[in-house]
Structures are given as C-alpha cells and as structure tokens.
Amino acid sequence: MSREMLQLAEALASEKNVESEVVFEALEFALSVAAKKKADREHMDVRVSIDRDTGEYHTFRRWLIVADEDYTYPDTQKTIEEIQEEFPDSPLQIGEYYEEELENVAFGRQAAQTAKQIILQRIRDAEREQILQEFLARREDVVMGTVKRVERHGIIVEIGRLDALIPRDQCIPRENFRSGDRIRALFLRVDEQGNSGRKQVILSRTSREFLVKLFEQEVPEIEDGLLEIKEAARDPGQRAKIAVKSNDARIDPQGTCIGVRGSRVNAVSNELAGERVDVVLWSPETAQFVINALSPAEVSRILIDEDNHSVDVIVAEDQLAPAIGRGGQNVRLAADLTGWQLNIMTVQEAEERHEAEDAQIRSLFMQHLNVDEQTADLLIEEGFAALEEVAYVPAAELVEIGFDEATVETLRNRARDAILTLAIMSEEKLDEVEEELKTLNGIDQDMLRDLAQAGITTRDSLAELSTDELIEITGVSEEEAKTVILAAREHWFAETQE
C-alpha cells in the first residue's frame, strides 16, 4: 500500500502538472475525511501524515488546548487543566494540539477520487489567483469588459480570463445591459467570498472617481497636468458636477473639459447613460466656489457661518427654482461638491430673517443695557450682536461710534453685570434639570444650559421634541440632535416591550 501511495502521488503530480507536495497534502486531506466518516464523527479534528519517502501514513485525532473559560467544543478542544491533570509532565501549552493515534483507514478508490478532486480544485484556485494577480499588476483604474450575464445581485463582467462583479448598488439606476454588451467600469476593490477564501473583483459605475477617470481619458490636458479636477459630485445616471482648475493661465478649464461643441463632456455623458455633467470653476475662496457650484442659478449674495460650516445663499425669486433644482438636486450636488451646508433663500426671506434676528438682539440690548431703541439700533448697525461684544470690545471702538467715554463705561459695566446675572440664572435653572436628563448619552453642559433656558428639564420633555426643534434650541448638528432624541426616547421602547 505504501508503494501504491507513492506511485499514485507521482502519477497525479505528472498528470496535473503540479508539485508533488500539493498531491501529498490533498491525499492527507482525503484520508482525514475518510477517517471522520468511518468514525461517524464529522466534527472531530483528524490529521493524517504521509511519509514522503516511504509512503507510509499515520492517522491522529487531535484537540486544541484552550483555557478553561474558552472551552466550547468538546470534539475539538481540551482545557489546559485536563491536560495537566492527565499528563502532569506534558510540555503542551495553550494554543498547541494534543494528539492520539487512530487506526488507519484503508486507502481505496474513494479516497483516491477525493484526492483527485481536491487537486483539481486547488489547481483552479491557483489559476484564479494567478489571473487576479496579473490583473492587479496592470493597475487599471477603468477597465473594459464584456457582460457575461446579468444576475439579481449584479452584473458579471468578463475581463480577459477574469470574471468581475458590478454589484447592484454600483450599477447606474435604470441602465440595462445584456450578455455580450461591452461595458466600462471603475476597479473598486477585491472582496473575500465567505469562508471559501475565493476573491472577487468588484467594479463600480456609480463612483465619483469613475466620473473623474472618464474625464482624464477624454481630456489629455488633465493627464499632462495642465488641468486638474479638484472635486466631483454625482447623482448617478441623472446629473453630476465637477470642479476644475487650470494650472496654465493660457488654458480655459471649462471650455477644455467641455470640448468643441460639447464633444468631450458628451462622450463622458454618453458613457454614463446620459448623465448631465456641469463643469464649474474651482476656487480657493469659499464664497466664489459656492457661487460657481450653484450654476446655472445666479446668486445675489451669500453669508458664511464658519462655526456651523454652513452658507446662507440668497437668490432672487426667479432664481430660487434653478438654485434648488428638481427635487433639490442642484443644491444637493453643490453642497457635496463644496463640502458646505447650503441654505437657499430668497431676498425677502433673508430680509425677514435678518429683521427677526435684529429684533431679538434689539430686545436683548434694551433689556440688559437699559438703552432706548435708537441706541440699540446704532449698536446693531455697527455689528454688535451679543452682550459679550459690548462688554469686552476696546472702549475706543465704542467711542468711534459716537458715545462719550462716560456712556461707554456705563454700557460696558451694564453688559458685564448682565452677563454675570444671566450666568447665575443659567446655573439656577440647571438645578431644576432632573438627573436622568443630565446623564443622558450625548448631552453636554452647553446643551443642558440651552435646554434649561428653554424650559426643557426632563427626559420626557426632551423626547417629545422634534429634531428641528432641538437644533433650533441648542444649535447642534442634525446627527447629534437625532442621537440625543433617540437616547431620550429609549425608555419608551423598553416600556412598550415589557
């Protein structure tokens, strides 16, 4: 039998053109499977060792040595305590294997067939890995292939000898392909498939990087470094925006990317199922970049809020619709392109909002600085919007407005007293807040003060707020507001389940 084993190993290695070690490993695996079937214990761990020179083989059942708290599977594990108790002089440690020799199973036709199948599978796996490595070595960002078949979960694309997948969520909506169609896509990543260890190349037609790469192929000036695509935003299959910058003053970046009679931008659009692409000028200035990104809408003026990373965009009434776009598409893409939150409003809406803010500040100054409406309006016109600004601005600035030194000192003292009084009142209101609200996940001291000031002192009263109401009271982001409100409502769901 030992001689037959060596002869079989030699014959299989020659027939399948593989190393003899691959054959021996396959034979060992086949014999271990046969041993499990004979013992009728599929879950036990069996190791078979074949002597490469004589062909003799030995079968072992083995157990992994684990700590007592990790002991889970009796068929394949033993605790270190068991080993030390049964074999006090054993050098075995946690992570090593304890083995017991079993009776060898006869090496028959079934074991040989199993070994042959394993070898064939390993050869196929090796071929796939080689094809994959050759593909990755070419470092292609955009690949061209042929649709092999369309499945429920995506499109299988044949690229030479390699099969790649465009998942359903990476396909352009309402785009149809049939077997044999030529298709272009961006190389996205390589995924592991379950426990099989096989690798799957994943492609994308919806990635913004795909849009950029298509322009690089159509516009030689980008590859030459004369032009640069700084940002891109997409609504796949419908509309996209790219922000371009020229590194050569003699080149018009927009005209170059658009091409003669739109030839270049149309070539990209046709590849993307008719996706309309707006080419806009990139600018390092936030204001100008926002204005460019909202094209074709015309912007009257903008107000930048650095703290909240947002921009109020003011447009004429007839420009409101194009600024927002169908379904909010234009402003959404512009926000994605610039990285700023964009709030579109008409001139009238901006004036109403401005008047409301001025009225609030006017009331604050009249109440806490004890001044008349005219004086409050003078401070507002000069850009003062908070008590802290009046209290700690250099006295010379207030004098320049037209106040005498005595009035300046009076205003500064009243502002400081008011700040202190409001701080004391705020701390007193904090004492009214219930402990459950104070310890709620996501709540900090500033938010607590704002809530207490608004009369929200219990977890239930916070839970009843909408996201927009919480944002208005505290000024937190939408994500933070949602997190806090969900945390406040958590006990409601727990009570319902009980």
C-alpha positions as CSV (number, residue, x, y, z in Angstrom):
1,M,0.0,0.0,0.0
2,S,2.9,2.4,0.8
3,R,4.3,1.8,-2.7
4,E,0.9,2.4,-4.3
5,M,0.6,5.6,-2.4
6,L,3.9,6.9,-3.8
7,Q,3.0,5.7,-7.3
8,L,-0.4,7.5,-7.2
9,A,1.3,10.7,-5.9
10,E,3.8,10.6,-8.7
11,A,1.1,9.9,-11.4
12,L,-1.2,12.7,-10.2
13,A,1.6,15.2,-10.0
14,S,2.6,14.4,-13.5
15,E,-0.9,14.3,-14.9
16,K,-2.0,17.6,-13.4
17,N,1.4,19.3,-13.7
18,V,1.6,20.3,-10.0
19,E,4.2,19.9,-7.3
20,S,4.2,16.5,-5.5
21,E,3.7,18.4,-2.2
22,V,0.3,19.6,-3.4
23,V,-0.6,16.0,-4.2
24,F,0.5,14.7,-0.8
25,E,-1.4,17.4,1.0
26,A,-4.5,16.5,-1.0
27,L,-4.1,12.8,-0.2
28,E,-3.7,13.6,3.5
29,F,-6.9,15.6,3.5
30,A,-8.8,12.8,1.6
31,L,-7.6,10.3,4.2
32,S,-8.7,12.5,7.1
33,V,-12.2,12.8,5.5
34,A,-12.4,9.1,5.2
35,A,-11.3,8.6,8.8
36,K,-14.1,11.0,10.0
37,K,-16.7,9.1,8.0
38,K,-15.5,5.8,9.4
39,A,-15.7,7.1,13.0
40,D,-19.1,8.8,12.1
41,R,-17.8,12.0,13.8
42,E,-17.8,14.7,11.2
43,H,-16.8,17.5,13.7
44,M,-13.7,15.9,15.1
45,D,-10.3,17.1,14.1
46,V,-8.3,14.5,12.2
47,R,-4.7,14.8,10.9
48,V,-3.1,12.4,8.5
49,S,0.7,12.4,8.0
50,I,2.2,10.7,4.9
51,D,5.9,9.9,4.8
52,R,7.1,11.5,1.6
53,D,9.9,8.9,1.2
54,T,8.2,5.6,2.2
55,G,4.6,6.3,1.5
56,E,3.6,5.1,5.0
57,Y,0.9,7.1,6.7
58,H,-0.4,7.6,10.3
59,T,-3.8,9.0,11.4
60,F,-4.2,11.2,14.5
61,R,-7.2,12.6,16.2
62,R,-6.3,16.0,17.8
63,W,-7.7,18.5,20.3
64,L,-6.7,22.2,20.6
65,I,-5.6,23.1,24.1
66,V,-7.6,26.1,25.4
67,A,-8.1,28.0,28.7
68,D,-11.0,26.8,30.8
69,E,-13.1,29.9,30.1
70,D,-12.7,29.4,26.3
71,Y,-13.7,25.7,26.3
72,T,-16.7,25.4,23.9
73,Y,-16.3,22.4,21.6
74,P,-15.6,19.0,23.3
75,D,-15.0,17.3,19.9
76,T,-12.1,19.5,19.1
77,Q,-10.9,21.1,22.3
78,K,-9.4,20.2,25.7
79,T,-8.7,22.5,28.6
80,I,-5.2,23.1,29.8
81,E,-6.4,21.8,33.2
82,E,-7.4,18.5,31.7
83,I,-4.0,18.0,30.1
84,Q,-2.1,18.9,33.3
85,E,-4.3,16.5,35.3
86,E,-3.9,13.6,32.8
87,F,-0.3,14.3,31.9
88,P,1.5,16.2,34.7
89,D,4.8,16.1,32.8
90,S,3.4,17.2,29.5
91,P,5.1,20.3,27.9
92,L,2.0,21.2,25.9
93,Q,0.7,24.7,26.3
94,I,-2.5,26.7,25.4
95,G,-2.7,27.0,21.6
96,E,-0.9,23.7,20.9
97,Y,-2.5,20.4,20.0
98,Y,-2.9,17.1,21.9
99,E,-3.0,14.1,19.6
100,E,-4.0,10.5,19.9
101,E,-3.2,8.0,17.1
102,L,-6.1,6.2,15.3
103,E,-6.2,3.1,13.2
104,N,-5.5,4.0,9.6
105,V,-8.4,3.7,7.1
106,A,-7.8,1.7,4.0
107,F,-6.6,3.8,1.1
108,G,-9.2,2.9,-1.6
109,R,-10.8,4.2,-4.8
110,Q,-13.0,6.7,-3.0
111,A,-10.1,8.3,-1.2
112,A,-8.1,8.5,-4.4
113,Q,-11.1,10.1,-6.2
114,T,-11.5,12.7,-3.4
115,A,-7.8,13.5,-3.6
116,K,-8.1,14.0,-7.3
117,Q,-11.0,16.4,-6.9
118,I,-9.1,18.3,-4.3
119,I,-6.1,18.7,-6.5
120,L,-8.3,19.9,-9.4
121,Q,-9.9,22.4,-7.2
122,R,-6.5,23.7,-5.9
123,I,-5.3,24.0,-9.5
124,R,-8.4,26.0,-10.4
125,D,-7.9,28.2,-7.3
126,A,-4.2,28.7,-8.2
127,E,-5.2,29.7,-11.8
128,R,-7.8,32.2,-10.5
129,E,-5.2,33.7,-8.1
130,Q,-2.7,34.0,-10.9
131,I,-5.2,35.7,-13.2
132,L,-6.2,38.0,-10.4
133,Q,-2.6,39.0,-9.7
134,E,-1.9,39.6,-13.4
135,F,-5.0,41.9,-13.5
136,L,-3.9,43.8,-10.3
137,A,-0.4,44.1,-11.7
138,R,-1.7,46.1,-14.7
139,R,-3.1,48.7,-12.3
140,E,-6.0,49.6,-14.5
141,D,-8.4,52.1,-12.9
142,V,-11.0,52.0,-15.6
143,V,-11.5,48.6,-17.2
144,M,-13.4,47.5,-20.3
145,G,-15.1,44.1,-20.4
146,T,-18.0,42.1,-21.8
147,V,-21.2,41.4,-20.0
148,K,-21.2,37.6,-19.3
149,R,-24.5,37.5,-17.5
150,V,-26.9,39.7,-15.6
151,E,-27.9,38.3,-12.2
152,R,-30.2,39.5,-9.4
153,H,-27.3,40.7,-7.3
154,G,-25.4,42.5,-10.1
155,I,-23.6,42.2,-13.5
156,I,-20.9,39.6,-14.1
157,V,-18.3,41.1,-16.4
158,E,-15.6,39.2,-18.3
159,I,-12.3,41.0,-18.5
160,G,-10.0,38.7,-20.4
161,R,-9.9,35.5,-18.3
162,L,-11.1,37.2,-15.2
163,D,-14.7,37.4,-14.0
164,A,-15.6,40.6,-12.1
165,L,-18.8,41.8,-10.5
166,I,-20.6,45.1,-10.6
167,P,-23.0,44.9,-7.6
168,R,-26.5,46.1,-7.9
169,D,-25.8,49.2,-5.8
170,Q,-22.8,50.1,-8.0
171,C,-24.9,50.0,-11.2
172,I,-26.4,53.2,-12.6
173,P,-30.2,53.1,-12.0
174,R,-32.4,52.1,-14.9
175,E,-29.4,51.2,-17.0
176,N,-29.9,47.9,-18.9
177,F,-27.2,45.5,-20.2
178,R,-27.4,42.2,-22.0
179,S,-25.0,39.3,-22.4
180,G,-22.3,40.3,-24.9
181,D,-22.6,44.1,-24.4
182,R,-19.3,46.0,-23.9
183,I,-19.2,47.8,-20.6
184,R,-16.7,50.1,-18.9
185,A,-16.4,50.4,-15.1
186,L,-14.0,51.5,-12.3
187,F,-12.0,49.0,-10.4
188,L,-13.2,49.4,-6.8
189,R,-11.8,46.7,-4.6
190,V,-11.2,42.9,-4.1
191,D,-13.6,41.1,-1.8
192,E,-13.2,37.8,0.0
193,Q,-16.2,35.5,-0.6
194,G,-17.4,33.9,2.6
195,N,-15.4,31.1,4.1
196,S,-14.3,29.8,0.7
197,G,-11.3,32.2,0.5
198,R,-12.0,33.0,-3.1
199,K,-11.5,36.6,-4.2
200,Q,-14.0,38.6,-6.2
201,V,-13.0,41.8,-8.2
202,I,-15.7,44.5,-7.5
203,L,-16.3,47.2,-10.1
204,S,-18.4,50.4,-10.0
205,R,-20.2,52.6,-12.4
206,T,-21.6,55.0,-9.8
207,S,-18.4,56.1,-8.1
208,R,-17.5,59.8,-8.4
209,E,-13.9,58.5,-9.1
210,F,-15.3,56.8,-12.2
211,L,-16.5,60.2,-13.5
212,V,-13.1,61.7,-12.8
213,K,-11.2,58.9,-14.6
214,L,-13.5,59.2,-17.7
215,F,-12.7,62.9,-18.0
216,E,-9.0,62.1,-17.6
217,Q,-9.3,59.7,-20.6
218,E,-11.2,62.3,-22.7
219,V,-9.1,65.4,-21.8
220,P,-5.4,64.9,-22.4
221,E,-4.7,68.2,-20.7
222,I,-5.6,66.6,-17.3
223,E,-3.1,63.8,-17.8
224,D,-0.5,66.3,-18.8
225,G,-1.1,68.2,-15.6
226,L,-2.3,71.4,-17.3
227,L,-5.8,70.9,-15.8
228,E,-6.9,69.4,-12.5
229,I,-10.3,68.1,-11.3
230,K,-10.4,69.3,-7.7
231,E,-13.8,67.9,-6.7
232,A,-16.7,65.9,-8.1
233,A,-20.3,65.1,-7.1
234,R,-22.8,62.7,-8.7
235,D,-26.4,61.7,-8.8
236,P,-25.6,58.6,-10.9
237,G,-27.5,58.4,-14.2
238,Q,-29.1,61.9,-13.7
239,R,-26.7,64.7,-13.0
240,A,-23.1,65.4,-11.9
241,K,-20.8,68.4,-11.2
242,I,-17.1,68.6,-11.5
243,A,-14.9,71.5,-10.2
244,V,-11.9,72.1,-12.5
245,K,-8.8,74.2,-12.0
246,S,-6.2,75.3,-14.6
247,N,-2.5,75.1,-13.9
248,D,-1.7,77.1,-17.0
249,A,-3.1,80.6,-17.3
250,R,-3.4,80.2,-21.1
251,I,-6.0,77.3,-20.8
252,D,-9.7,77.8,-20.2
253,P,-10.5,74.8,-17.9
254,Q,-14.3,74.8,-18.5
255,G,-14.0,75.1,-22.3
256,T,-11.3,72.5,-22.5
257,C,-13.3,69.9,-20.5
258,I,-16.5,70.6,-22.5
259,G,-14.7,70.4,-25.8
260,V,-15.7,71.7,-29.3
261,R,-19.5,71.7,-29.5
262,G,-19.5,69.7,-26.2
263,S,-17.7,66.7,-27.7
264,R,-15.7,65.8,-24.6
265,V,-18.4,66.3,-22.0
266,N,-20.9,64.5,-24.2
267,A,-18.6,61.5,-24.6
268,V,-18.5,61.2,-20.8
269,S,-22.3,61.7,-20.5
270,N,-23.0,59.0,-23.1
271,E,-20.8,56.5,-21.2
272,L,-22.9,57.3,-18.0
273,A,-26.3,56.6,-19.5
274,G,-26.9,60.3,-20.4
275,E,-25.9,61.7,-17.1
276,R,-25.8,65.5,-17.4
277,V,-22.4,66.9,-16.3
278,D,-21.9,70.5,-15.2
279,V,-18.3,71.7,-15.4
280,V,-17.7,74.6,-12.9
281,L,-14.6,76.6,-12.0
282,W,-13.0,75.6,-8.7
283,S,-11.9,78.5,-6.4
284,P,-10.0,78.6,-3.1
285,E,-12.4,81.2,-1.9
286,T,-15.4,79.6,-0.3
287,A,-17.8,82.3,-1.4
288,Q,-16.8,82.2,-5.1
289,F,-16.7,78.4,-5.1
290,V,-20.3,78.2,-3.8
291,I,-21.5,80.7,-6.4
292,N,-19.8,78.6,-9.1
293,A,-21.1,75.3,-7.8
294,L,-24.7,76.5,-7.9
295,S,-24.5,77.3,-11.6
296,P,-26.6,77.8,-13.7
297,A,-28.5,79.7,-10.9
298,E,-27.5,83.3,-10.2
299,V,-26.6,84.2,-6.6
300,S,-27.3,87.6,-5.2
301,R,-25.2,87.3,-2.1
302,I,-24.0,84.8,0.5
303,L,-23.4,84.7,4.2
304,I,-20.8,82.3,5.6
305,D,-21.1,80.8,9.1
306,E,-17.7,79.3,9.8
307,D,-18.8,77.9,13.2
308,N,-21.6,75.7,11.8
309,H,-19.8,75.2,8.4
310,S,-22.8,76.5,6.6
311,V,-23.6,79.1,3.9
312,D,-26.8,81.1,3.5
313,V,-27.3,81.6,-0.2
314,I,-29.6,84.5,-1.1
315,V,-31.1,84.5,-4.6
316,A,-33.8,86.5,-6.4
317,E,-37.3,85.0,-6.5
318,D,-36.9,83.8,-10.2
319,Q,-33.6,82.1,-9.3
320,L,-35.0,80.0,-6.4
321,A,-36.1,77.1,-8.6
322,P,-32.9,76.7,-10.6
323,A,-30.8,77.1,-7.4
324,I,-32.6,74.3,-5.6
325,G,-33.1,72.2,-8.8
326,R,-35.6,69.4,-9.3
327,G,-36.1,67.5,-6.1
328,G,-33.3,69.6,-4.5
329,Q,-30.7,68.0,-6.9
330,N,-28.8,71.2,-7.8
331,V,-28.2,72.4,-4.2
332,R,-27.5,68.9,-3.0
333,L,-24.8,68.3,-5.6
334,A,-23.4,71.8,-5.0
335,A,-23.2,71.1,-1.2
336,D,-21.5,67.8,-1.9
337,L,-19.1,69.5,-4.3
338,T,-18.1,72.3,-1.9
339,G,-18.3,70.4,1.4
340,W,-20.5,73.1,2.9
341,Q,-24.1,73.0,4.1
342,L,-26.0,75.4,1.8
343,N,-29.3,77.1,2.8
344,I,-31.1,78.6,-0.1
345,M,-33.4,81.6,0.5
346,T,-35.0,84.4,-1.4
347,V,-34.1,88.1,-0.8
348,Q,-37.4,88.6,1.0
349,E,-36.8,85.5,3.2
350,A,-33.3,86.8,4.0
351,E,-34.7,90.2,5.0
352,E,-37.4,88.7,7.2
353,R,-34.8,86.5,8.9
354,H,-32.4,89.4,9.3
355,E,-35.2,91.6,10.8
356,A,-36.1,88.8,13.2
357,E,-32.5,88.4,14.3
358,D,-32.2,92.2,14.7
359,A,-35.4,92.3,16.7
360,Q,-34.0,89.7,19.1
361,I,-30.7,91.5,19.6
362,R,-32.5,94.8,20.0
363,S,-34.7,93.4,22.7
364,L,-31.6,91.9,24.4
365,F,-29.7,95.3,24.4
366,M,-32.8,97.3,25.5
367,Q,-33.5,94.9,28.4
368,H,-30.0,94.3,29.7
369,L,-28.2,97.5,28.8
370,N,-31.1,99.7,29.7
371,V,-30.9,101.7,26.5
372,D,-33.6,103.1,24.1
373,E,-34.4,101.6,20.7
374,Q,-32.3,104.1,18.8
375,T,-29.2,103.3,20.8
376,A,-29.8,99.6,20.4
377,D,-30.2,100.0,16.6
378,L,-27.0,102.0,16.5
379,L,-25.1,99.2,18.2
380,I,-26.6,96.6,15.8
381,E,-25.7,98.7,12.7
382,E,-22.1,98.8,13.9
383,G,-22.1,95.0,14.0
384,F,-22.6,94.3,17.7
385,A,-24.7,91.1,18.2
386,A,-24.0,90.0,21.8
387,L,-23.5,91.4,25.3
388,E,-20.0,89.9,25.4
389,E,-19.0,92.1,22.4
390,V,-20.2,95.2,24.2
391,A,-18.6,94.2,27.5
392,Y,-15.1,93.3,26.2
393,V,-14.6,95.3,23.0
394,P,-11.9,98.0,23.3
395,A,-13.5,101.2,24.6
396,A,-12.0,103.2,21.7
397,E,-14.3,101.3,19.2
398,L,-17.4,102.4,21.1
399,V,-16.1,106.0,21.3
400,E,-15.7,106.0,17.5
401,I,-19.4,105.2,17.1
402,G,-20.2,108.4,18.8
403,F,-20.6,107.6,22.5
404,D,-18.8,109.7,25.1
405,E,-16.4,108.0,27.5
406,A,-18.8,108.1,30.4
407,T,-21.5,106.4,28.3
408,V,-19.1,103.8,27.1
409,E,-18.0,102.9,30.6
410,T,-21.7,102.7,31.7
411,L,-22.6,100.4,28.7
412,R,-19.6,98.1,29.4
413,N,-20.4,97.8,33.1
414,R,-24.1,97.1,32.4
415,A,-23.1,94.4,29.8
416,R,-20.7,92.7,32.3
417,D,-23.3,92.8,35.1
418,A,-25.9,91.3,32.7
419,I,-23.5,88.5,31.6
420,L,-22.9,87.6,35.3
421,T,-26.6,87.8,36.1
422,L,-27.6,85.6,33.2
423,A,-24.8,83.1,34.1
424,I,-26.2,82.8,37.6
425,M,-29.7,82.4,36.3
426,S,-28.5,79.7,34.0
427,E,-26.8,77.8,36.8
428,E,-30.0,78.0,38.9
429,K,-32.0,76.7,36.0
430,L,-29.6,73.8,35.8
431,D,-30.5,72.8,39.3
432,E,-34.1,72.3,38.1
433,V,-32.9,69.7,35.5
434,E,-33.7,66.1,36.5
435,E,-30.7,63.7,36.9
436,E,-31.8,61.4,34.2
437,L,-31.5,64.2,31.7
438,K,-28.1,65.3,33.0
439,T,-26.7,61.8,32.5
440,L,-28.3,61.1,29.1
441,N,-26.0,59.9,26.4
442,G,-24.8,62.7,24.1
443,I,-25.7,65.6,26.5
444,D,-23.0,68.1,27.5
445,Q,-23.1,71.1,29.8
446,D,-23.7,73.7,27.0
447,M,-26.7,71.7,25.6
448,L,-28.1,71.3,29.2
449,R,-27.9,75.1,29.7
450,D,-29.7,75.7,26.4
451,L,-32.4,73.2,27.2
452,A,-32.9,74.5,30.7
453,Q,-33.2,78.1,29.3
454,A,-35.9,76.8,27.0
455,G,-37.7,75.1,29.9
456,I,-36.8,71.5,28.9
457,T,-35.8,70.0,32.3
458,T,-36.9,66.3,32.0
459,R,-36.0,63.4,29.8
460,D,-39.6,63.1,28.6
461,S,-39.9,66.8,27.6
462,L,-36.7,66.3,25.5
463,A,-38.0,63.1,24.0
464,E,-41.1,65.0,22.8
465,L,-39.0,67.5,20.8
466,S,-38.5,67.1,17.0
467,T,-35.0,67.1,15.5
468,D,-35.6,70.6,14.1
469,E,-36.8,71.9,17.5
470,L,-33.7,70.6,19.3
471,I,-31.4,72.1,16.6
472,E,-33.1,75.5,17.0
473,I,-32.8,75.4,20.8
474,T,-29.2,74.2,21.0
475,G,-27.6,74.8,17.6
476,V,-26.2,71.2,17.4
477,S,-25.8,69.3,14.2
478,E,-28.7,67.2,12.8
479,E,-26.8,63.9,13.6
480,E,-26.2,65.0,17.2
481,A,-29.8,66.0,17.6
482,K,-31.1,62.6,16.3
483,T,-28.7,60.8,18.6
484,V,-29.8,62.7,21.7
485,I,-33.5,62.4,20.9
486,L,-33.3,58.7,20.3
487,A,-31.4,58.3,23.6
488,A,-34.2,60.3,25.4
489,R,-36.9,58.0,23.8
490,E,-35.1,54.8,24.5
491,H,-37.0,54.1,27.8
492,W,-40.3,54.5,25.9
493,F,-39.5,51.5,23.7
494,A,-38.2,49.5,26.7
495,E,-41.5,50.0,28.5
496,T,-43.5,49.0,25.4
497,Q,-41.6,45.7,25.1
498,E,-42.2,44.9,28.7
